[in-house]
């Protein structure tokens, strides 16, 4: 499986998102109303739109990207996995990611890879770029592409093996595959607290980069190759 795809042709990525503003009351009345309608079918009857706002980061219309981490393999003269992150204002980090993709990962045989990327990371990034008026890189612009032309790998989709009702978290998948867990510090539902209350973007960055490494490890497992040793992983 995946033997025909060279590791050097894959850009691995993960994003961390939070609600666009810290608290529900900071939203304009118009946006509060839109959020109430958007979240109505996800909320239980006894949970208000305000109480549910802590989950707004999973919707691109009400959330934003606060960290985007990427990783890529260098194979010669020896295998190395380089990881880097983009933080700062959302337009800045999205523009930096766009520049990276268009300048270094825009060839036809190059792919983007994430866990649940097809349903979350890739569309979230595309939507937020459009909101900020940032031109989409070809790797995220899927208009007119046939399914086999979409340049995306998704480790969740690979693990499904056609069982499309099945969902497996990154934490669970790394556990069953014998890969070191990326969730040694915080989990996804704590990112907003760390961002807004702790204001600790470095902690979020480290968490995001560990996810990227875990995704790369899963691809190595699927390819039947040895997992990365810590000394092969370089933060740049």
C-alpha positions in Angstrom: 0.0 0.0 0.0 1.2 3.5 -1.0 4.5 2.0 -2.3 4.3 4.0 -5.5 4.2 7.3 -3.6 7.7 8.6 -2.6 7.8 10.1 0.9 9.5 13.2 -0.5 6.4 13.9 -2.5 4.2 14.4 0.6 3.6 17.5 2.6 2.2 16.4 6.0 0.1 19.0 7.9 -2.1 19.7 10.9 -4.0 22.7 12.0 -5.2 24.0 15.4 -8.4 26.1 15.4 -10.3 28.1 18.0 -13.5 30.2 18.1 -12.9 33.5 16.2 -13.3 35.5 19.4 -12.8 34.5 23.0 -16.4 34.8 24.2 -19.9 34.6 22.8 -20.8 38.1 24.1 -18.0 39.6 21.9 -19.9 38.6 18.8 -22.1 41.1 17.1 -25.9 40.5 17.5 -26.0 39.4 13.9 -23.3 36.8 14.3 -24.8 35.6 17.6 -28.0 34.9 15.7 -26.2 33.1 12.9 -24.4 31.0 15.4 -27.6 30.1 17.3 -29.1 28.9 14.0 -25.9 27.1 12.8 -25.4 25.2 16.1 -29.1 24.4 16.8 -29.0 20.9 15.5 -25.7 20.0 17.2 -26.8 21.3 20.7 -28.8 19.4 23.2 -32.0 21.2 24.2 -30.7 22.2 27.6 -27.5 23.8 26.1 -27.6 27.4 25.0 -25.9 28.8 21.9 -23.6 30.8 24.3 -22.6 27.7 26.2 -22.0 25.8 23.0 -19.8 28.6 21.6 -16.7 27.0 23.1 -16.9 24.5 20.2 -17.2 27.1 17.5 -13.6 26.5 16.4 -14.6 23.4 14.3 -16.6 25.6 11.9 -14.7 27.7 9.4 -17.5 30.3 9.5 -17.1 30.9 13.2 -13.5 29.7 13.9 -10.0 30.6 12.9 -6.6 28.9 12.5 -4.1 29.8 15.2 -1.3 27.3 14.3 -0.5 25.4 11.1 2.3 22.8 11.2 3.8 21.0 8.3 6.4 18.3 7.9 8.3 16.8 5.0 10.9 14.1 4.3 14.4 14.5 3.1 15.7 11.1 2.0 19.3 11.7 0.9 22.0 11.4 2.1 20.0 10.0 5.1 16.3 10.0 6.1 15.2 13.1 7.9 11.8 14.5 8.8 11.7 18.3 9.0 8.8 20.0 10.9 8.0 23.7 10.9 5.0 25.8 12.1 3.2 29.0 11.1 1.6 31.1 13.8 0.7 34.8 14.2 -2.4 36.4 12.7 -4.5 34.1 10.6 -3.9 36.0 7.3 -0.2 35.9 8.0 0.0 32.2 8.7 -2.3 31.3 5.8 -0.3 33.4 3.4 2.9 31.8 4.6 1.4 28.3 4.1 0.2 29.4 0.6 3.7 30.5 -0.3 5.2 27.3 0.9 2.8 25.1 -1.1 2.9 27.2 -4.3 6.7 27.5 -4.3 7.7 24.0 -3.1 4.8 21.6 -3.3 2.9 22.6 -6.4 4.0 19.8 -8.8 1.3 17.4 -10.1 2.8 14.4 -8.3 3.0 16.1 -4.9 0.4 15.5 -2.2 -1.0 17.0 1.0 -1.6 14.6 3.8 -3.5 15.0 7.1 -5.7 12.9 9.5 -9.3 13.6 8.6 -7.9 16.2 6.3 -10.5 15.7 3.6 -13.4 16.6 6.0 -11.6 19.1 8.2 -8.1 20.5 7.6 -8.3 21.0 3.8 -11.8 22.5 3.5 -11.2 24.6 6.7 -8.0 26.1 5.2 -9.7 26.8 1.8 -12.7 28.5 3.4 -10.6 30.7 5.7 -8.3 31.7 2.8 -11.4 32.7 0.8 -12.7 34.7 3.8 -9.4 36.6 3.9 -9.1 37.1 0.1 -6.1 34.8 -0.2 -5.8 33.0 -3.5 -6.2 29.3 -3.1 -3.1 27.2 -4.0 -3.9 24.6 -6.7 -3.6 21.8 -4.0 -6.7 23.2 -2.2 -8.6 24.3 -5.3 -10.6 21.2 -6.1 -13.1 22.8 -8.6 -13.3 20.7 -11.8 -11.0 17.9 -10.4 -12.0 14.3 -10.8 -11.8 12.2 -7.6 -8.5 10.6 -8.7 -7.0 14.0 -9.5 -7.5 15.3 -5.9 -3.9 15.7 -4.5 -4.8 14.7 -1.0 -3.9 11.8 1.3 -6.0 11.2 4.4 -4.8 8.7 7.1 -8.3 8.4 8.4 -9.6 7.5 5.0 -6.8 5.0 4.5 -7.7 3.3 7.8 -11.3 3.1 6.9 -10.6 0.6 4.0 -13.9 1.6 2.4 -15.9 1.5 5.7 -17.1 5.1 5.4 -19.2 5.1 8.6 -16.1 4.4 10.6 -14.2 7.1 12.5 -10.9 6.6 14.4 -9.2 9.4 16.2 -5.5 10.1 15.6 -4.8 9.2 19.2 -6.5 5.8 18.9 -4.9 5.0 15.6 -1.4 5.7 16.8 -2.1 3.5 19.8 -3.3 0.5 17.8 -0.4 0.9 15.4 2.2 1.0 18.1 3.2 4.6 17.4 4.0 7.0 20.2 1.0 9.1 21.1 1.0 12.8 20.1 -1.4 13.6 22.9 1.1 13.8 25.8 0.3 17.4 26.8 -3.0 18.8 25.7 -5.9 17.6 23.6 -7.9 19.3 20.8 -10.7 20.5 23.1 -8.2 22.4 25.3 -6.6 24.4 22.5 -9.0 27.4 22.9 -8.3 27.6 26.6 -4.5 27.5 26.0 -4.8 30.1 23.3 -7.1 32.6 25.0 -6.5 32.1 28.7 -2.9 30.9 28.9 -1.9 32.8 25.8 0.7 30.0 25.2 1.0 29.6 21.5 4.3 27.7 22.0 2.4 25.0 23.8 -0.1 24.8 20.9 2.7 24.7 18.4 4.4 21.8 20.1 1.1 19.9 20.2 0.4 20.6 16.5 3.9 19.5 15.4 3.5 16.2 17.4 0.4 15.5 15.4 2.3 16.1 12.1 4.9 13.6 13.2 2.3 11.1 14.2 0.6 11.4 10.7 4.0 10.8 9.0 4.5 7.8 11.3 1.2 6.3 10.2 2.1 6.7 6.5 5.4 4.9 7.2 3.4 2.1 8.9 1.2 1.8 5.8 4.2 1.7 3.6 5.9 -1.0 5.7 8.8 1.2 6.5 10.5 1.7 9.9 9.2 4.4 12.2 11.1 7.6 12.7 13.6 7.7 15.5 13.7 11.0 17.5 17.1 11.9 16.1 15.5 11.8 12.5 13.0 14.5 13.4 14.2 18.1 13.0 12.3 21.3 13.9 13.2 24.1 11.5 
